[in-house]
Amino acid sequence: MSALTIITRTTARGPVLEIIGDLDYATAPKLRKAVEGLTLAAGQLLLLDLAELGYCDSSGISALLSARSLANERSGDIALAAVPANTLRILGIVGLDQVFTIQPDSTMTTNHGAVAS
């Protein structure tokens, strides 16, 4: 089991959260809290960079859906970037690959970053 680290970057298009480690029952609340604390203006994109995601269980999937709901409430959008193959497979099985925009990588210009561990 790997601890969860979330690195927040701000870009012109919106916030980017790098999710590093395991997203599971014990750590999903940390992602929810990070997303709730974001400034996301109408029309901006919340990008969740999953390149370093080690593991994601159903609680992690639920946290991703909560992030999507929050982005929608704020009239923003959400995308998942660099989704690991095992997580992409699960998203496909439950049909969430049709709900989330999925990008091959996170190529957004960074303005500044902060680390939450």
C-alpha positions as CSV (number, residue, x, y, z in Angstrom):
1,M,0.0,0.0,0.0
2,S,1.4,3.4,-1.0
3,A,0.6,6.7,0.6
4,L,-1.3,9.3,-1.5
5,T,0.3,12.5,-2.5
6,I,-1.6,15.2,-4.4
7,I,0.3,17.9,-6.2
8,T,-1.7,20.9,-7.3
9,R,-0.8,23.0,-10.3
10,T,-2.6,26.0,-11.6
11,T,-2.7,26.6,-15.4
12,A,-4.5,29.0,-17.7
13,R,-7.1,26.4,-18.5
14,G,-7.7,25.4,-14.8
15,P,-6.3,23.4,-12.0
16,V,-4.3,20.2,-12.4
17,L,-4.1,17.6,-9.6
18,E,-1.3,15.0,-9.9
19,I,-2.5,11.9,-8.0
20,I,0.5,9.8,-6.8
21,G,0.1,6.6,-4.9
22,D,-3.0,4.6,-4.0
23,L,-6.5,6.0,-4.2
24,D,-8.6,3.7,-2.0
25,Y,-11.0,3.7,1.0
26,A,-8.4,5.2,3.3
27,T,-7.2,8.0,0.9
28,A,-10.2,8.9,-1.1
29,P,-11.3,11.5,1.4
30,K,-8.0,13.3,0.8
31,L,-8.8,13.7,-2.9
32,R,-12.3,14.9,-2.1
33,K,-10.9,17.5,0.3
34,A,-8.3,18.6,-2.3
35,V,-11.0,19.0,-5.0
36,E,-13.4,20.9,-2.7
37,G,-10.6,23.4,-1.9
38,L,-9.9,24.2,-5.5
39,T,-10.8,27.4,-7.3
40,L,-12.5,26.3,-10.5
41,A,-14.2,29.1,-12.5
42,A,-17.0,28.5,-15.0
43,G,-15.6,27.2,-18.2
44,Q,-12.3,26.0,-16.7
45,L,-11.0,22.4,-16.9
46,L,-10.1,20.3,-13.8
47,L,-7.5,17.9,-15.0
48,L,-6.7,14.8,-12.8
49,D,-3.2,13.5,-13.8
50,L,-3.2,9.8,-13.0
51,A,0.2,8.9,-14.4
52,E,1.6,8.0,-11.0
53,L,-1.6,6.3,-9.7
54,G,-0.6,3.0,-8.2
55,Y,-4.0,1.5,-7.3
56,C,-7.6,2.6,-7.4
57,D,-10.5,0.8,-5.7
58,S,-14.2,1.5,-5.8
59,S,-13.8,4.3,-3.2
60,G,-11.2,5.9,-5.5
61,I,-13.6,5.7,-8.4
62,S,-16.3,7.3,-6.2
63,A,-13.9,10.1,-5.4
64,L,-13.3,10.7,-9.1
65,L,-17.0,10.8,-9.7
66,S,-17.3,13.3,-6.8
67,A,-14.7,15.5,-8.5
68,R,-16.7,15.3,-11.7
69,S,-19.9,16.4,-9.8
70,L,-18.1,19.3,-8.2
71,A,-16.7,20.5,-11.6
72,N,-20.2,20.3,-13.1
73,E,-21.7,22.2,-10.1
74,R,-19.1,25.0,-10.8
75,S,-19.9,25.0,-14.5
76,G,-16.5,23.6,-15.3
77,D,-15.3,20.4,-17.0
78,I,-13.1,17.5,-15.9
79,A,-10.7,15.2,-17.7
80,L,-8.5,12.3,-16.6
81,A,-5.0,12.2,-18.0
82,A,-2.4,9.4,-18.3
83,V,-4.8,6.8,-16.8
84,P,-3.0,3.6,-16.0
85,A,-4.1,0.5,-18.0
86,N,-5.6,-1.3,-15.0
87,T,-7.7,1.7,-14.0
88,L,-8.7,2.4,-17.6
89,R,-9.9,-1.2,-17.8
90,I,-12.1,-0.7,-14.7
91,L,-13.5,2.5,-16.0
92,G,-14.3,0.7,-19.3
93,I,-16.0,-2.2,-17.5
94,V,-18.4,0.1,-15.6
95,G,-18.9,2.5,-18.5
96,L,-17.1,5.5,-17.0
97,D,-14.8,5.7,-20.0
98,Q,-17.9,7.2,-21.7
99,V,-18.5,9.7,-18.8
100,F,-15.0,11.1,-18.4
101,T,-12.9,12.8,-21.0
102,I,-9.7,10.8,-21.1
103,Q,-6.4,12.3,-22.4
104,P,-3.2,10.4,-23.1
105,D,-1.2,12.9,-20.9
106,S,-1.3,16.2,-19.1
107,T,0.1,18.8,-21.4
108,M,-1.0,22.0,-19.7
109,T,1.3,24.9,-19.0
110,T,2.1,25.2,-15.2
111,N,2.0,28.5,-13.4
112,H,2.8,27.2,-9.9
113,G,2.5,24.1,-7.7
114,A,1.8,23.0,-4.2
115,V,2.3,19.6,-2.7
116,A,-0.2,18.0,-0.2
117,S,1.0,14.8,1.3
